[in-house]
Amino acid sequence: MTDKQSIVIIGGGPAGLTAAWELIKDGGAAKYDVTVLEETEVFGGISRTVKYNGNRMDIGGHRFFSKDDRIMDWWKNTLPLQGAPSYDDKKLGRHHDLEPGGPDPEKTDQVMLKRHRVSRIFWNHRFFDYPISLSPNTLKAMGFKLTMVAGFSYLKSMIHKLPETNLENFYINRFGRKLYSMFFEGYTEKLWGRHPSEISADWGSQRVKGLSIMGVLKNAFAKLLPKKRSNKEVETSLIEEFWYPKYGPGQLWETVERNCVDAGVNVITNAKVVEIDQADGHISSVVYLDKDGNRVTLSGDQFISSMPVKDLVNAVDASATPAPKDMTTIANGLPYRDFVTVGLLVKHLKLKNTTSIPTLGNPPIVPDCWIYVQDPGYKVGRIQVFNNWSPYLVKDVDDTVWIGLEYFCDEGDDFWNLTDEQATKLAIDELTRMRVINGPQDVLDAHRERVKKAYPAYFDTYSQIDELIEYLDSFGNLYCVGRNGQHRYNNMDHSMATAIEAVSNIKTGKTSKKNVWNVNTDKSYHEAK
């Protein structure tokens, strides 16, 4: 006989692994018998690091920054913040931003680097600050006439506020119709495959919150003051510094998984959950397929799920006591946007560094982490420059540039179904037209990575998600956490926070799950990525 509670966690991404560690740390193994079921063989979900021919790829880019001190401390305790470099900057890239103290990244793999955030918008063959700013460079790139039109458009939006019934009105209220049409309308449609007028304003509330022209102005004036502000005082989309694991985000989650196993967590990979059984209003067990396709039943006292809500409800529906049909209808109608990254290893970029931030390399490269391609003439949505996230992501950082072209699509559509060769050719053609590279002769290697259900979307049956939440919460021992587990476009820190709240409920016996669902819904709470 044992007094231990058995906890089954579905998913080995940030939310699932955070929950496992929160349960097992500080002697938790004496109270909880924790099992993590991960469908694949890798950990971190979309926060994993893809390894290819000595180079590493961050899926979507992950800035380690949060206004939640619990999360910042969690990261710091897992991978300490780096110390001063003792190596040749030219060999290992842009490290002028490292601070003294702490472990030396040259001597240990287990470190977080401190990075400068630089992102810009590519529009009409010109670069603009991202988020859009009112800097001299922006005004020069727009020209006097366009600047005046955008200015008067913004003034009109301040006087005449539109009802925020959709994402289009949300953006117009904050930037004016002209800037919205230039920098938000086409890009949003490229990202979601839907016009902003068809998308819930909830997406804007979660992702950009306090960002607006007034926020941009306030930030610009504050930067002129002699007192340095902390990141907590800055709207998240405007922060200029963040932490980053030496070998990409997957390094952190691989470390967490090892720590969990060492502390007593049972981690099972290649375990696809296909059925969730219920009894007396509670979840009683899950059925998963192992690597050989065998059905395995696993019972538990508490269940924490980060699997997509659609799959979760369908797994309940597959049980002896199926889910109500109206709930499966809502779940099956929840939309997702899928994601493809085409990694290209190139000899150099044609882009010149016109910023004040020094760069290294042979020849020097632009300092951008991301380049947002908001020009509707291109299918690519963003370009990542992996050298600038961490030089350790690039095998030969001195003489090559490793970039990722990010495309948004739907699983099974024409772009998704392209062969690797076709997708690579399209990416090279677009970079050539953008004048980022000279042509195919500059490309040394390529790799395509496809990611399903990368972005939970805010249209179709999303308007009925509160009904689905009420149904899922009716199972007293089921907690939905993470981005896909809640069908919310949460960032990594929010996904972790949902897990921390769920574990707190389990430990204290709290029955209401509002604290779990309320992470990143308060409009005064600033998101991070």
Secondary structure as a PSIPRED ss2 file (coil, helix, strand):
# PSIPRED VFORMAT (PSIPRED V4.0)

   1 M C   1.000  0.000  0.000
   2 T C   1.000  0.000  0.000
   3 D C   1.000  0.000  0.000
   4 K C   1.000  0.000  0.000
   5 Q E   0.000  0.000  1.000
   6 S E   0.000  0.000  1.000
   7 I E   0.000  0.000  1.000
   8 V E   0.000  0.000  1.000
   9 I E   0.000  0.000  1.000
  10 I E   0.000  0.000  1.000
  11 G C   1.000  0.000  0.000
  12 G C   1.000  0.000  0.000
  13 G C   1.000  0.000  0.000
  14 P H   0.000  1.000  0.000
  15 A H   0.000  1.000  0.000
  16 G H   0.000  1.000  0.000
  17 L H   0.000  1.000  0.000
  18 T H   0.000  1.000  0.000
  19 A H   0.000  1.000  0.000
  20 A H   0.000  1.000  0.000
  21 W H   0.000  1.000  0.000
  22 E H   0.000  1.000  0.000
  23 L H   0.000  1.000  0.000
  24 I H   0.000  1.000  0.000
  25 K C   1.000  0.000  0.000
  26 D C   1.000  0.000  0.000
  27 G C   1.000  0.000  0.000
  28 G H   0.000  1.000  0.000
  29 A H   0.000  1.000  0.000
  30 A H   0.000  1.000  0.000
  31 K C   1.000  0.000  0.000
  32 Y E   0.000  0.000  1.000
  33 D E   0.000  0.000  1.000
  34 V E   0.000  0.000  1.000
  35 T E   0.000  0.000  1.000
  36 V E   0.000  0.000  1.000
  37 L E   0.000  0.000  1.000
  38 E C   1.000  0.000  0.000
  39 E C   1.000  0.000  0.000
  40 T C   1.000  0.000  0.000
  41 E C   1.000  0.000  0.000
  42 V C   1.000  0.000  0.000
  43 F C   1.000  0.000  0.000
  44 G C   1.000  0.000  0.000
  45 G H   0.000  1.000  0.000
  46 I H   0.000  1.000  0.000
  47 S H   0.000  1.000  0.000
  48 R C   1.000  0.000  0.000
  49 T E   0.000  0.000  1.000
  50 V E   0.000  0.000  1.000
  51 K E   0.000  0.000  1.000
  52 Y E   0.000  0.000  1.000
  53 N C   1.000  0.000  0.000
  54 G C   1.000  0.000  0.000
  55 N E   0.000  0.000  1.000
  56 R E   0.000  0.000  1.000
  57 M E   0.000  0.000  1.000
  58 D E   0.000  0.000  1.000
  59 I C   1.000  0.000  0.000
  60 G C   1.000  0.000  0.000
  61 G C   1.000  0.000  0.000
  62 H C   1.000  0.000  0.000
  63 R C   1.000  0.000  0.000
  64 F E   0.000  0.000  1.000
  65 F C   1.000  0.000  0.000
  66 S C   1.000  0.000  0.000
  67 K C   1.000  0.000  0.000
  68 D C   1.000  0.000  0.000
  69 D H   0.000  1.000  0.000
  70 R H   0.000  1.000  0.000
  71 I H   0.000  1.000  0.000
  72 M H   0.000  1.000  0.000
  73 D H   0.000  1.000  0.000
  74 W H   0.000  1.000  0.000
  75 W H   0.000  1.000  0.000
  76 K H   0.000  1.000  0.000
  77 N H   0.000  1.000  0.000
  78 T H   0.000  1.000  0.000
  79 L C   1.000  0.000  0.000
  80 P C   1.000  0.000  0.000
  81 L E   0.000  0.000  1.000
  82 Q C   1.000  0.000  0.000
  83 G C   1.000  0.000  0.000
  84 A C   1.000  0.000  0.000
  85 P C   1.000  0.000  0.000
  86 S C   1.000  0.000  0.000
  87 Y C   1.000  0.000  0.000
  88 D C   1.000  0.000  0.000
  89 D H   0.000  1.000  0.000
  90 K H   0.000  1.000  0.000
  91 K H   0.000  1.000  0.000
  92 L H   0.000  1.000  0.000
  93 G C   1.000  0.000  0.000
  94 R C   1.000  0.000  0.000
  95 H C   1.000  0.000  0.000
  96 H C   1.000  0.000  0.000
  97 D C   1.000  0.000  0.000
  98 L C   1.000  0.000  0.000
  99 E C   1.000  0.000  0.000
 100 P C   1.000  0.000  0.000
 101 G C   1.000  0.000  0.000
 102 G C   1.000  0.000  0.000
 103 P C   1.000  0.000  0.000
 104 D C   1.000  0.000  0.000
 105 P C   1.000  0.000  0.000
 106 E C   1.000  0.000  0.000
 107 K C   1.000  0.000  0.000
 108 T C   1.000  0.000  0.000
 109 D C   1.000  0.000  0.000
 110 Q C   1.000  0.000  0.000
 111 V C   1.000  0.000  0.000
 112 M E   0.000  0.000  1.000
 113 L E   0.000  0.000  1.000
 114 K E   0.000  0.000  1.000
 115 R E   0.000  0.000  1.000
 116 H E   0.000  0.000  1.000
 117 R C   1.000  0.000  0.000
 118 V C   1.000  0.000  0.000
 119 S E   0.000  0.000  1.000
 120 R E   0.000  0.000  1.000
 121 I E   0.000  0.000  1.000
 122 F E   0.000  0.000  1.000
 123 W E   0.000  0.000  1.000
 124 N C   1.000  0.000  0.000
 125 H C   1.000  0.000  0.000
 126 R E   0.000  0.000  1.000
 127 F E   0.000  0.000  1.000
 128 F E   0.000  0.000  1.000
 129 D E   0.000  0.000  1.000
 130 Y C   1.000  0.000  0.000
 131 P C   1.000  0.000  0.000
 132 I C   1.000  0.000  0.000
 133 S C   1.000  0.000  0.000
 134 L C   1.000  0.000  0.000
 135 S C   1.000  0.000  0.000
 136 P H   0.000  1.000  0.000
 137 N H   0.000  1.000  0.000
 138 T H   0.000  1.000  0.000
 139 L H   0.000  1.000  0.000
 140 K H   0.000  1.000  0.000
 141 A H   0.000  1.000  0.000
 142 M H   0.000  1.000  0.000
 143 G H   0.000  1.000  0.000
 144 F H   0.000  1.000  0.000
 145 K H   0.000  1.000  0.000
 146 L H   0.000  1.000  0.000
 147 T H   0.000  1.000  0.000
 148 M H   0.000  1.000  0.000
 149 V H   0.000  1.000  0.000
 150 A H   0.000  1.000  0.000
 151 G H   0.000  1.000  0.000
 152 F H   0.000  1.000  0.000
 153 S H   0.000  1.000  0.000
 154 Y H   0.000  1.000  0.000
 155 L H   0.000  1.000  0.000
 156 K H   0.000  1.000  0.000
 157 S H   0.000  1.000  0.000
 158 M H   0.000  1.000  0.000
 159 I H   0.000  1.000  0.000
 160 H C   1.000  0.000  0.000
 161 K C   1.000  0.000  0.000
 162 L C   1.000  0.000  0.000
 163 P C   1.000  0.000  0.000
 164 E C   1.000  0.000  0.000
 165 T C   1.000  0.000  0.000
 166 N C   1.000  0.000  0.000
 167 L H   0.000  1.000  0.000
 168 E H   0.000  1.000  0.000
 169 N H   0.000  1.000  0.000
 170 F H   0.000  1.000  0.000
 171 Y H   0.000  1.000  0.000
 172 I H   0.000  1.000  0.000
 173 N H   0.000  1.000  0.000
 174 R H   0.000  1.000  0.000
 175 F H   0.000  1.000  0.000
 176 G H   0.000  1.000  0.000
 177 R H   0.000  1.000  0.000
 178 K H   0.000  1.000  0.000
 179 L H   0.000  1.000  0.000
 180 Y H   0.000  1.000  0.000
 181 S H   0.000  1.000  0.000
 182 M H   0.000  1.000  0.000
 183 F H   0.000  1.000  0.000
 184 F C   1.000  0.000  0.000
 185 E H   0.000  1.000  0.000
 186 G H   0.000  1.000  0.000
 187 Y H   0.000  1.000  0.000
 188 T H   0.000  1.000  0.000
 189 E H   0.000  1.000  0.000
 190 K H   0.000  1.000  0.000
 191 L H   0.000  1.000  0.000
 192 W H   0.000  1.000  0.000
 193 G C   1.000  0.000  0.000
 194 R C   1.000  0.000  0.000
 195 H C   1.000  0.000  0.000
 196 P H   0.000  1.000  0.000
 197 S H   0.000  1.000  0.000
 198 E H   0.000  1.000  0.000
 199 I C   1.000  0.000  0.000
 200 S C   1.000  0.000  0.000
 201 A C   1.000  0.000  0.000
 202 D H   0.000  1.000  0.000
 203 W H   0.000  1.000  0.000
 204 G H   0.000  1.000  0.000
 205 S H   0.000  1.000  0.000
 206 Q H   0.000  1.000  0.000
 207 R H   0.000  1.000  0.000
 208 V C   1.000  0.000  0.000
 209 K C   1.000  0.000  0.000
 210 G C   1.000  0.000  0.000
 211 L C   1.000  0.000  0.000
 212 S C   1.000  0.000  0.000
 213 I H   0.000  1.000  0.000
 214 M H   0.000  1.000  0.000
 215 G H   0.000  1.000  0.000
 216 V H   0.000  1.000  0.000
 217 L H   0.000  1.000  0.000
 218 K H   0.000  1.000  0.000
 219 N H   0.000  1.000  0.000
 220 A H   0.000  1.000  0.000
 221 F H   0.000  1.000  0.000
 222 A H   0.000  1.000  0.000
 223 K H   0.000  1.000  0.000
 224 L C   1.000  0.000  0.000
 225 L C   1.000  0.000  0.000
 226 P C   1.000  0.000  0.000
 227 K C   1.000  0.000  0.000
 228 K C   1.000  0.000  0.000
 229 R C   1.000  0.000  0.000
 230 S C   1.000  0.000  0.000
 231 N H   0.000  1.000  0.000
 232 K H   0.000  1.000  0.000
 233 E H   0.000  1.000  0.000
 234 V C   1.000  0.000  0.000
 235 E C   1.000  0.000  0.000
 236 T H   0.000  1.000  0.000
 237 S H   0.000  1.000  0.000
 238 L H   0.000  1.000  0.000
 239 I C   1.000  0.000  0.000
 240 E C   1.000  0.000  0.000
 241 E E   0.000  0.000  1.000
 242 F E   0.000  0.000  1.000
 243 W E   0.000  0.000  1.000
 244 Y E   0.000  0.000  1.000
 245 P E   0.000  0.000  1.000
 246 K C   1.000  0.000  0.000
 247 Y C   1.000  0.000  0.000
 248 G C   1.000  0.000  0.000
 249 P H   0.000  1.000  0.000
 250 G H   0.000  1.000  0.000
 251 Q H   0.000  1.000  0.000
 252 L H   0.000  1.000  0.000
 253 W H   0.000  1.000  0.000
 254 E H   0.000  1.000  0.000
 255 T H   0.000  1.000  0.000
 256 V H   0.000  1.000  0.000
 257 E H   0.000  1.000  0.000
 258 R H   0.000  1.000  0.000
 259 N H   0.000  1.000  0.000
 260 C H   0.000  1.000  0.000
 261 V H   0.000  1.000  0.000
 262 D H   0.000  1.000  0.000
 263 A H   0.000  1.000  0.000
 264 G C   1.000  0.000  0.000
 265 V C   1.000  0.000  0.000
 266 N E   0.000  0.000  1.000
 267 V E   0.000  0.000  1.000
 268 I E   0.000  0.000  1.000
 269 T C   1.000  0.000  0.000
 270 N C   1.000  0.000  0.000
 271 A C   1.000  0.000  0.000
 272 K E   0.000  0.000  1.000
 273 V E   0.000  0.000  1.000
 274 V E   0.000  0.000  1.000
 275 E E   0.000  0.000  1.000
 276 I E   0.000  0.000  1.000
 277 D E   0.000  0.000  1.000
 278 Q E   0.000  0.000  1.000
 279 A E   0.000  0.000  1.000
 280 D C   1.000  0.000  0.000
 281 G C   1.000  0.000  0.000
 282 H E   0.000  0.000  1.000
 283 I E   0.000  0.000  1.000
 284 S E   0.000  0.000  1.000
 285 S E   0.000  0.000  1.000
 286 V E   0.000  0.000  1.000
 287 V E   0.000  0.000  1.000
 288 Y E   0.000  0.000  1.000
 289 L E   0.000  0.000  1.000
 290 D C   1.000  0.000  0.000
 291 K C   1.000  0.000  0.000
 292 D C   1.000  0.000  0.000
 293 G C   1.000  0.000  0.000
 294 N C   1.000  0.000  0.000
 295 R E   0.000  0.000  1.000
 296 V E   0.000  0.000  1.000
 297 T E   0.000  0.000  1.000
 298 L E   0.000  0.000  1.000
 299 S E   0.000  0.000  1.000
 300 G C   1.000  0.000  0.000
 301 D C   1.000  0.000  0.000
 302 Q E   0.000  0.000  1.000
 303 F E   0.000  0.000  1.000
 304 I E   0.000  0.000  1.000
 305 S E   0.000  0.000  1.000
 306 S C   1.000  0.000  0.000
 307 M C   1.000  0.000  0.000
 308 P C   1.000  0.000  0.000
 309 V H   0.000  1.000  0.000
 310 K H   0.000  1.000  0.000
 311 D H   0.000  1.000  0.000
 312 L H   0.000  1.000  0.000
 313 V H   0.000  1.000  0.000
 314 N H   0.000  1.000  0.000
 315 A H   0.000  1.000  0.000
 316 V H   0.000  1.000  0.000
 317 D H   0.000  1.000  0.000
 318 A C   1.000  0.000  0.000
 319 S C   1.000  0.000  0.000
 320 A C   1.000  0.000  0.000
 321 T C   1.000  0.000  0.000
 322 P C   1.000  0.000  0.000
 323 A C   1.000  0.000  0.000
 324 P C   1.000  0.000  0.000
 325 K H   0.000  1.000  0.000
 326 D H   0.000  1.000  0.000
 327 M H   0.000  1.000  0.000
 328 T H   0.000  1.000  0.000
 329 T H   0.000  1.000  0.000
 330 I H   0.000  1.000  0.000
 331 A H   0.000  1.000  0.000
 332 N H   0.000  1.000  0.000
 333 G H   0.000  1.000  0.000
 334 L C   1.000  0.000  0.000
 335 P C   1.000  0.000  0.000
 336 Y E   0.000  0.000  1.000
 337 R E   0.000  0.000  1.000
 338 D E   0.000  0.000  1.000
 339 F E   0.000  0.000  1.000
 340 V E   0.000  0.000  1.000
 341 T E   0.000  0.000  1.000
 342 V E   0.000  0.000  1.000
 343 G E   0.000  0.000  1.000
 344 L E   0.000  0.000  1.000
 345 L E   0.000  0.000  1.000
 346 V E   0.000  0.000  1.000
 347 K C   1.000  0.000  0.000
 348 H C   1.000  0.000  0.000
 349 L C   1.000  0.000  0.000
 350 K C   1.000  0.000  0.000
 351 L C   1.000  0.000  0.000
 352 K C   1.000  0.000  0.000
 353 N C   1.000  0.000  0.000
 354 T C   1.000  0.000  0.000
 355 T C   1.000  0.000  0.000
 356 S C   1.000  0.000  0.000
 357 I C   1.000  0.000  0.000
 358 P C   1.000  0.000  0.000
 359 T C   1.000  0.000  0.000
 360 L C   1.000  0.000  0.000
 361 G E   0.000  0.000  1.000
 362 N C   1.000  0.000  0.000
 363 P C   1.000  0.000  0.000
 364 P E   0.000  0.000  1.000
 365 I C   1.000  0.000  0.000
 366 V C   1.000  0.000  0.000
 367 P C   1.000  0.000  0.000
 368 D C   1.000  0.000  0.000
 369 C C   1.000  0.000  0.000
 370 W E   0.000  0.000  1.000
 371 I E   0.000  0.000  1.000
 372 Y E   0.000  0.000  1.000
 373 V E   0.000  0.000  1.000
 374 Q C   1.000  0.000  0.000
 375 D C   1.000  0.000  0.000
 376 P C   1.000  0.000  0.000
 377 G C   1.000  0.000  0.000
 378 Y C   1.000  0.000  0.000
 379 K C   1.000  0.000  0.000
 380 V C   1.000  0.000  0.000
 381 G C   1.000  0.000  0.000
 382 R E   0.000  0.000  1.000
 383 I E   0.000  0.000  1.000
 384 Q E   0.000  0.000  1.000
 385 V E   0.000  0.000  1.000
 386 F H   0.000  1.000  0.000
 387 N H   0.000  1.000  0.000
 388 N H   0.000  1.000  0.000
 389 W H   0.000  1.000  0.000
 390 S C   1.000  0.000  0.000
 391 P H   0.000  1.000  0.000
 392 Y H   0.000  1.000  0.000
 393 L H   0.000  1.000  0.000
 394 V C   1.000  0.000  0.000
 395 K C   1.000  0.000  0.000
 396 D C   1.000  0.000  0.000
 397 V C   1.000  0.000  0.000
 398 D C   1.000  0.000  0.000
 399 D C   1.000  0.000  0.000
 400 T C   1.000  0.000  0.000
 401 V E   0.000  0.000  1.000
 402 W E   0.000  0.000  1.000
 403 I E   0.000  0.000  1.000
 404 G E   0.000  0.000  1.000
 405 L E   0.000  0.000  1.000
 406 E E   0.000  0.000  1.000
 407 Y E   0.000  0.000  1.000
 408 F E   0.000  0.000  1.000
 409 C E   0.000  0.000  1.000
 410 D C   1.000  0.000  0.000
 411 E C   1.000  0.000  0.000
 412 G C   1.000  0.000  0.000
 413 D C   1.000  0.000  0.000
 414 D C   1.000  0.000  0.000
 415 F C   1.000  0.000  0.000
 416 W C   1.000  0.000  0.000
 417 N C   1.000  0.000  0.000
 418 L C   1.000  0.000  0.000
 419 T C   1.000  0.000  0.000
 420 D H   0.000  1.000  0.000
 421 E H   0.000  1.000  0.000
 422 Q H   0.000  1.000  0.000
 423 A H   0.000  1.000  0.000
 424 T H   0.000  1.000  0.000
 425 K H   0.000  1.000  0.000
 426 L H   0.000  1.000  0.000
 427 A H   0.000  1.000  0.000
 428 I H   0.000  1.000  0.000
 429 D H   0.000  1.000  0.000
 430 E H   0.000  1.000  0.000
 431 L H   0.000  1.000  0.000
 432 T H   0.000  1.000  0.000
 433 R H   0.000  1.000  0.000
 434 M C   1.000  0.000  0.000
 435 R C   1.000  0.000  0.000
 436 V C   1.000  0.000  0.000
 437 I C   1.000  0.000  0.000
 438 N C   1.000  0.000  0.000
 439 G C   1.000  0.000  0.000
 440 P H   0.000  1.000  0.000
 441 Q H   0.000  1.000  0.000
 442 D H   0.000  1.000  0.000
 443 V E   0.000  0.000  1.000
 444 L E   0.000  0.000  1.000
 445 D E   0.000  0.000  1.000
 446 A E   0.000  0.000  1.000
 447 H E   0.000  0.000  1.000
 448 R E   0.000  0.000  1.000
 449 E E   0.000  0.000  1.000
 450 R E   0.000  0.000  1.000
 451 V E   0.000  0.000  1.000
 452 K E   0.000  0.000  1.000
 453 K E   0.000  0.000  1.000
 454 A E   0.000  0.000  1.000
 455 Y E   0.000  0.000  1.000
 456 P E   0.000  0.000  1.000
 457 A C   1.000  0.000  0.000
 458 Y C   1.000  0.000  0.000
 459 F C   1.000  0.000  0.000
 460 D H   0.000  1.000  0.000
 461 T H   0.000  1.000  0.000
 462 Y H   0.000  1.000  0.000
 463 S H   0.000  1.000  0.000
 464 Q H   0.000  1.000  0.000
 465 I H   0.000  1.000  0.000
 466 D H   0.000  1.000  0.000
 467 E H   0.000  1.000  0.000
 468 L H   0.000  1.000  0.000
 469 I H   0.000  1.000  0.000
 470 E H   0.000  1.000  0.000
 471 Y H   0.000  1.000  0.000
 472 L H   0.000  1.000  0.000
 473 D H   0.000  1.000  0.000
 474 S C   1.000  0.000  0.000
 475 F C   1.000  0.000  0.000
 476 G C   1.000  0.000  0.000
 477 N C   1.000  0.000  0.000
 478 L E   0.000  0.000  1.000
 479 Y E   0.000  0.000  1.000
 480 C E   0.000  0.000  1.000
 481 V C   1.000  0.000  0.000
 482 G C   1.000  0.000  0.000
 483 R H   0.000  1.000  0.000
 484 N H   0.000  1.000  0.000
 485 G H   0.000  1.000  0.000
 486 Q H   0.000  1.000  0.000
 487 H C   1.000  0.000  0.000
 488 R C   1.000  0.000  0.000
 489 Y C   1.000  0.000  0.000
 490 N C   1.000  0.000  0.000
 491 N C   1.000  0.000  0.000
 492 M H   0.000  1.000  0.000
 493 D H   0.000  1.000  0.000
 494 H H   0.000  1.000  0.000
 495 S H   0.000  1.000  0.000
 496 M H   0.000  1.000  0.000
 497 A H   0.000  1.000  0.000
 498 T H   0.000  1.000  0.000
 499 A H   0.000  1.000  0.000
 500 I H   0.000  1.000  0.000
 501 E H   0.000  1.000  0.000
 502 A H   0.000  1.000  0.000
 503 V H   0.000  1.000  0.000
 504 S H   0.000  1.000  0.000
 505 N H   0.000  1.000  0.000
 506 I H   0.000  1.000  0.000
 507 K H   0.000  1.000  0.000
 508 T H   0.000  1.000  0.000
 509 G C   1.000  0.000  0.000
 510 K C   1.000  0.000  0.000
 511 T C   1.000  0.000  0.000
 512 S C   1.000  0.000  0.000
 513 K C   1.000  0.000  0.000
 514 K H   0.000  1.000  0.000
 515 N H   0.000  1.000  0.000
 516 V H   0.000  1.000  0.000
 517 W H   0.000  1.000  0.000
 518 N C   1.000  0.000  0.000
 519 V C   1.000  0.000  0.000
 520 N C   1.000  0.000  0.000
 521 T C   1.000  0.000  0.000
 522 D C   1.000  0.000  0.000
 523 K C   1.000  0.000  0.000
 524 S C   1.000  0.000  0.000
 525 Y C   1.000  0.000  0.000
 526 H C   1.000  0.000  0.000
 527 E C   1.000  0.000  0.000
 528 A C   1.000  0.000  0.000
 529 K C   1.000  0.000  0.000
